[in-house]
Amino acid sequence: MLIDLAFKALADPTRRKILDLLRESDLTAGGIADHFQMTKPSISHHLNLLKQGELVTDERKGQHIFYSINTDVFRIISKWFVSFQQIKPEGDEGN
């Protein structure tokens, strides 16, 4: 299920930092890797998990692939979280 894959991707601090970077601008894998001290294959692994969760999309522009945030999935996740605000707290049945 999409939301399961999205939460799996969000569970890792490296992937959350990648999303923070992409919030500022679209980047190539190399541009993302410049912000980390890890191998490019490791960055590719993180990007693939973000893509599986549909949190990021990629688009080829010439010889480069640019990654960007998929805001649609964040809207779905946000709606899911907001649905819990409708639940009344225990002991609040009379209100």
LUMFIVEX-856693 format. One record per residue: residue in three letters; residue number from 0; x, y, z of N, C-alpha, C in turn. Coordinates in Angstrom, 3 decimals. Example, Ala and Ser with C-alpha at 12.3 -4.5 7.8 and 13.67 -1.06 7.14 Angstrom:
BEGIN
+-------+------+----------+----------+----------+----------+----------+----------+----------+----------+----------+
: bator : kefi :      n_X :      n_Y :      n_Z :     ca_X :     ca_Y :     ca_Z :      c_X :      c_Y :      c_Z :
+-------+------+----------+----------+----------+----------+----------+----------+----------+----------+----------+
:   ALA :    0 :   13.190 :   -5.690 :    7.800 :   12.300 :   -4.500 :    7.800 :   13.200 :   -3.300 :    7.800 :
:   SER :    1 :   12.850 :   -2.250 :    7.080 :   13.670 :   -1.060 :    7.140 :   12.900 :    0.030 :    7.870 :
+-------+------+----------+----------+----------+----------+----------+----------+----------+----------+----------+
END
This chain:
BEGIN
+-------+------+----------+----------+----------+----------+----------+----------+----------+----------+----------+
: bator : kefi :      n_X :      n_Y :      n_Z :     ca_X :     ca_Y :     ca_Z :      c_X :      c_Y :      c_Z :
+-------+------+----------+----------+----------+----------+----------+----------+----------+----------+----------+
:   MET :    0 :    0.845 :   -1.184 :    0.000 :    0.000 :    0.000 :    0.000 :    0.887 :    1.242 :    0.000 :
:   LEU :    1 :    0.459 :    2.251 :   -0.709 :    1.256 :    3.468 :   -0.895 :    1.669 :    4.099 :    0.422 :
:   ILE :    2 :    0.743 :    4.241 :    1.339 :    1.062 :    4.934 :    2.591 :    2.097 :    4.141 :    3.397 :
:   ASP :    3 :    2.067 :    2.808 :    3.309 :    3.059 :    1.980 :    3.999 :    4.455 :    2.242 :    3.450 :
:   LEU :    4 :    4.574 :    2.299 :    2.127 :    5.873 :    2.561 :    1.505 :    6.352 :    3.982 :    1.803 :
:   ALA :    5 :    5.418 :    4.915 :    1.858 :    5.785 :    6.297 :    2.178 :    6.323 :    6.395 :    3.600 :
:   PHE :    6 :    5.642 :    5.742 :    4.549 :    6.117 :    5.777 :    5.933 :    7.455 :    5.063 :    6.086 :
:   LYS :    7 :    7.645 :    3.973 :    5.351 :    8.935 :    3.281 :    5.392 :   10.040 :    4.225 :    4.912 :
:   ALA :    8 :    9.765 :    4.944 :    3.849 :   10.759 :    5.884 :    3.321 :   11.015 :    7.023 :    4.303 :
:   LEU :    9 :    9.975 :    7.500 :    4.964 :   10.114 :    8.613 :    5.904 :   10.797 :    8.218 :    7.213 :
:   ALA :   10 :   10.895 :    6.929 :    7.475 :   11.457 :    6.451 :    8.740 :   12.957 :    6.708 :    8.864 :
:   ASP :   11 :   13.626 :    6.984 :    7.776 :   15.079 :    7.135 :    7.796 :   15.489 :    8.611 :    7.775 :
:   PRO :   12 :   16.385 :    9.029 :    8.670 :   16.782 :   10.439 :    8.725 :   17.499 :   10.920 :    7.459 :
:   THR :   13 :   18.229 :   10.048 :    6.792 :   18.891 :   10.447 :    5.545 :   17.851 :   10.790 :    4.490 :
:   ARG :   14 :   16.817 :    9.962 :    4.380 :   15.777 :   10.238 :    3.381 :   14.997 :   11.501 :    3.732 :
:   ARG :   15 :   14.798 :   11.752 :    5.027 :   14.125 :   12.999 :    5.412 :   14.978 :   14.212 :    5.055 :
:   LYS :   16 :   16.289 :   14.083 :    5.211 :   17.174 :   15.195 :    4.827 :   17.136 :   15.403 :    3.312 :
:   ILE :   17 :   17.087 :   14.318 :    2.550 :   16.959 :   14.444 :    1.090 :   15.685 :   15.210 :    0.752 :
:   LEU :   18 :   14.591 :   14.891 :    1.422 :   13.337 :   15.609 :    1.175 :   13.468 :   17.084 :    1.544 :
:   ASP :   19 :   14.168 :   17.383 :    2.636 :   14.408 :   18.783 :    3.000 :   15.171 :   19.508 :    1.894 :
:   LEU :   20 :   16.165 :   18.851 :    1.320 :   16.930 :   19.456 :    0.227 :   16.051 :   19.691 :   -0.996 :
:   LEU :   21 :   15.216 :   18.699 :   -1.309 :   14.354 :   18.817 :   -2.488 :   13.229 :   19.823 :   -2.283 :
:   ARG :   22 :   12.932 :   20.127 :   -1.026 :   11.932 :   21.165 :   -0.752 :   12.435 :   22.514 :   -1.253 :
:   GLU :   23 :   13.761 :   22.697 :   -1.218 :   14.369 :   23.956 :   -1.668 :   14.444 :   24.042 :   -3.189 :
:   SER :   24 :   14.827 :   22.918 :   -3.845 :   14.912 :   22.910 :   -5.307 :   15.104 :   21.488 :   -5.809 :
:   ASP :   25 :   14.774 :   21.280 :   -7.072 :   15.019 :   19.995 :   -7.702 :   16.520 :   19.792 :   -7.818 :
:   LEU :   26 :   16.970 :   18.561 :   -7.630 :   18.399 :   18.262 :   -7.671 :   18.659 :   16.960 :   -8.407 :
:   THR :   27 :   19.862 :   16.822 :   -8.926 :   20.323 :   15.558 :   -9.475 :   20.816 :   14.688 :   -8.318 :
:   ALA :   28 :   21.037 :   13.411 :   -8.594 :   21.578 :   12.532 :   -7.566 :   22.942 :   13.037 :   -7.104 :
:   GLY :   29 :   23.747 :   13.527 :   -8.032 :   25.050 :   14.078 :   -7.668 :   24.923 :   15.310 :   -6.797 :
:   GLY :   30 :   23.954 :   16.161 :   -7.097 :   23.711 :   17.346 :   -6.283 :   23.267 :   16.988 :   -4.882 :
:   ILE :   31 :   22.477 :   15.928 :   -4.772 :   22.051 :   15.447 :   -3.460 :   23.243 :   14.857 :   -2.719 :
:   ALA :   32 :   24.039 :   14.055 :   -3.426 :   25.196 :   13.383 :   -2.813 :   26.193 :   14.384 :   -2.241 :
:   ASP :   33 :   26.279 :   15.569 :   -2.828 :   27.205 :   16.599 :   -2.339 :   26.926 :   16.992 :   -0.885 :
:   HIS :   34 :   25.727 :   16.726 :   -0.414 :   25.329 :   17.106 :    0.951 :   25.566 :   15.995 :    1.973 :
:   PHE :   35 :   26.097 :   14.871 :    1.521 :   26.271 :   13.718 :    2.396 :   27.681 :   13.157 :    2.254 :
:   GLN :   36 :   28.120 :   12.467 :    3.273 :   29.382 :   11.751 :    3.204 :   29.076 :   10.268 :    3.085 :
:   MET :   37 :   28.532 :    9.902 :    1.927 :   28.243 :    8.497 :    1.641 :   28.404 :    8.276 :    0.148 :
:   THR :   38 :   28.467 :    7.027 :   -0.234 :   28.697 :    6.700 :   -1.643 :   27.486 :    7.052 :   -2.493 :
:   LYS :   39 :   27.723 :    7.262 :   -3.761 :   26.613 :    7.545 :   -4.680 :   25.655 :    6.363 :   -4.787 :
:   PRO :   40 :   26.153 :    5.101 :   -4.751 :   25.188 :    3.997 :   -4.729 :   24.274 :    4.033 :   -3.500 :
:   SER :   41 :   24.791 :    4.479 :   -2.364 :   23.944 :    4.606 :   -1.164 :   22.881 :    5.675 :   -1.368 :
:   ILE :   42 :   23.261 :    6.783 :   -1.969 :   22.282 :    7.841 :   -2.278 :   21.229 :    7.299 :   -3.233 :
:   SER :   43 :   21.650 :    6.559 :   -4.245 :   20.704 :    5.971 :   -5.198 :   19.724 :    5.039 :   -4.500 :
:   HIS :   44 :   20.213 :    4.271 :   -3.535 :   19.342 :    3.380 :   -2.764 :   18.272 :    4.188 :   -2.029 :
:   HIS :   45 :   18.679 :    5.265 :   -1.373 :   17.721 :    6.116 :   -0.655 :   16.720 :    6.742 :   -1.632 :
:   LEU :   46 :   17.200 :    7.190 :   -2.770 :   16.303 :    7.787 :   -3.767 :   15.308 :    6.759 :   -4.292 :
:   ASN :   47 :   15.752 :    5.526 :   -4.484 :   14.842 :    4.474 :   -4.951 :   13.743 :    4.198 :   -3.934 :
:   LEU :   48 :   14.090 :    4.193 :   -2.641 :   13.061 :    3.988 :   -1.619 :   12.082 :    5.162 :   -1.578 :
:   LEU :   49 :   12.584 :    6.373 :   -1.769 :   11.698 :    7.544 :   -1.830 :   10.781 :    7.464 :   -3.049 :
:   LYS :   50 :   11.314 :    6.963 :   -4.158 :   10.493 :    6.791 :   -5.363 :    9.454 :    5.697 :   -5.166 :
:   GLN :   51 :    9.820 :    4.594 :   -4.493 :    8.859 :    3.517 :   -4.227 :    7.698 :    4.028 :   -3.384 :
:   GLY :   52 :    7.989 :    4.911 :   -2.445 :    6.948 :    5.522 :   -1.622 :    6.250 :    6.668 :   -2.322 :
:   GLU :   53 :    6.649 :    6.924 :   -3.564 :    6.092 :    7.995 :   -4.401 :    6.223 :    9.375 :   -3.761 :
:   LEU :   54 :    7.229 :    9.525 :   -2.906 :    7.489 :   10.822 :   -2.281 :    8.298 :   11.726 :   -3.195 :
:   VAL :   55 :    9.040 :   11.132 :   -4.120 :    9.787 :   11.911 :   -5.101 :    9.519 :   11.358 :   -6.496 :
:   THR :   56 :    9.695 :   12.221 :   -7.459 :    9.620 :   11.836 :   -8.870 :   10.953 :   12.177 :   -9.508 :
:   ASP :   57 :   11.216 :   11.567 :  -10.649 :   12.434 :   11.902 :  -11.374 :   12.085 :   12.230 :  -12.818 :
:   GLU :   58 :   12.879 :   13.122 :  -13.388 :   12.660 :   13.554 :  -14.770 :   14.015 :   13.765 :  -15.429 :
:   ARG :   59 :   14.159 :   13.132 :  -16.584 :   15.400 :   13.289 :  -17.342 :   15.372 :   14.619 :  -18.087 :
:   LYS :   60 :   16.460 :   15.373 :  -17.924 :   16.659 :   16.630 :  -18.664 :   18.047 :   16.551 :  -19.274 :
:   GLY :   61 :   18.099 :   16.210 :  -20.542 :   19.392 :   16.015 :  -21.191 :   20.052 :   14.767 :  -20.630 :
:   GLN :   62 :   21.281 :   14.920 :  -20.168 :   22.017 :   13.785 :  -19.618 :   21.789 :   13.600 :  -18.117 :
:   HIS :   63 :   21.016 :   14.469 :  -17.506 :   20.829 :   14.433 :  -16.057 :   19.410 :   14.029 :  -15.692 :
:   ILE :   64 :   19.288 :   13.398 :  -14.537 :   17.982 :   13.074 :  -13.972 :   17.794 :   13.958 :  -12.746 :
:   PHE :   65 :   16.735 :   14.723 :  -12.757 :   16.426 :   15.617 :  -11.640 :   15.321 :   15.006 :  -10.790 :
:   TYR :   66 :   15.502 :   15.114 :   -9.488 :   14.535 :   14.600 :   -8.525 :   13.764 :   15.765 :   -7.933 :
:   SER :   67 :   12.472 :   15.543 :   -7.712 :   11.633 :   16.577 :   -7.095 :   10.617 :   15.911 :   -6.174 :
:   ILE :   68 :   10.045 :   16.701 :   -5.279 :    9.053 :   16.204 :   -4.322 :    7.712 :   16.016 :   -5.012 :
:   ASN :   69 :    7.046 :   14.922 :   -4.680 :    5.690 :   14.658 :   -5.146 :    4.730 :   15.109 :   -4.042 :
:   THR :   70 :    4.198 :   16.289 :   -4.178 :    3.347 :   16.852 :   -3.120 :    2.027 :   16.107 :   -2.974 :
:   ASP :   71 :    1.590 :   15.387 :   -4.012 :    0.322 :   14.660 :   -3.920 :    0.346 :   13.640 :   -2.781 :
:   VAL :   72 :    1.450 :   12.925 :   -2.637 :    1.530 :   11.909 :   -1.575 :    1.547 :   12.573 :   -0.208 :
:   PHE :   73 :    2.191 :   13.716 :   -0.097 :    2.194 :   14.419 :    1.185 :    0.782 :   14.881 :    1.550 :
:   ARG :   74 :   -0.018 :   15.228 :    0.565 :   -1.418 :   15.595 :    0.835 :   -2.191 :   14.388 :    1.367 :
:   ILE :   75 :   -1.958 :   13.217 :    0.773 :   -2.637 :   11.998 :    1.228 :   -2.256 :   11.689 :    2.674 :
:   ILE :   76 :   -0.966 :   11.787 :    2.979 :   -0.494 :   11.523 :    4.342 :   -1.084 :   12.543 :    5.312 :
:   SER :   77 :   -1.111 :   13.800 :    4.905 :   -1.660 :   14.853 :    5.767 :   -3.134 :   14.602 :    6.065 :
:   LYS :   78 :   -3.901 :   14.209 :    5.058 :   -5.322 :   13.909 :    5.273 :   -5.478 :   12.763 :    6.256 :
:   TRP :   79 :   -4.602 :   11.764 :    6.154 :   -4.666 :   10.631 :    7.072 :   -4.428 :   11.099 :    8.503 :
:   PHE :   80 :   -3.415 :   11.944 :    8.706 :   -3.140 :   12.467 :   10.043 :   -4.298 :   13.313 :   10.557 :
:   VAL :   81 :   -4.840 :   14.160 :    9.721 :   -5.925 :   15.046 :   10.128 :   -7.151 :   14.241 :   10.541 :
:   SER :   82 :   -7.344 :   13.072 :    9.932 :   -8.518 :   12.256 :   10.282 :   -8.514 :   11.875 :   11.763 :
:   PHE :   83 :   -7.346 :   11.849 :   12.390 :   -7.267 :   11.513 :   13.807 :   -7.676 :   12.677 :   14.697 :
:   GLN :   84 :   -7.717 :   13.870 :   14.152 :   -8.170 :   15.016 :   14.940 :   -9.679 :   14.953 :   15.176 :
:   GLN :   85 :  -10.363 :   14.125 :   14.413 :  -11.807 :   13.982 :   14.553 :  -12.171 :   13.062 :   15.712 :
:   ILE :   86 :  -11.203 :   12.305 :   16.218 :  -11.455 :   11.348 :   17.290 :  -11.530 :   12.093 :   18.618 :
:   LYS :   87 :  -12.568 :   11.809 :   19.362 :  -12.720 :   12.439 :   20.682 :  -11.802 :   11.745 :   21.672 :
:   PRO :   88 :  -11.138 :   12.499 :   22.543 :  -10.289 :   11.899 :   23.570 :  -11.132 :   11.070 :   24.539 :
:   GLU :   89 :  -10.492 :   10.078 :   25.175 :  -11.188 :    9.274 :   26.182 :  -11.707 :   10.184 :   27.292 :
:   GLY :   90 :  -12.906 :    9.892 :   27.780 :  -13.498 :   10.695 :   28.862 :  -14.156 :   11.948 :   28.344 :
:   ASP :   91 :  -14.232 :   12.117 :   27.002 :  -14.791 :   13.337 :   26.404 :  -16.101 :   13.009 :   25.652 :
:   GLU :   92 :  -16.808 :   11.941 :   26.100 :  -17.996 :   11.500 :   25.388 :  -19.133 :   12.527 :   25.464 :
:   GLY :   93 :  -19.204 :   13.305 :   26.528 :  -20.302 :   14.234 :   26.706 :  -20.155 :   15.528 :   25.935 :
:   ASN :   94 :  -19.012 :   15.795 :   25.378 :  -18.790 :   17.081 :   24.692 :  -18.928 :   16.967 :   23.215 :
+-------+------+----------+----------+----------+----------+----------+----------+----------+----------+----------+
END
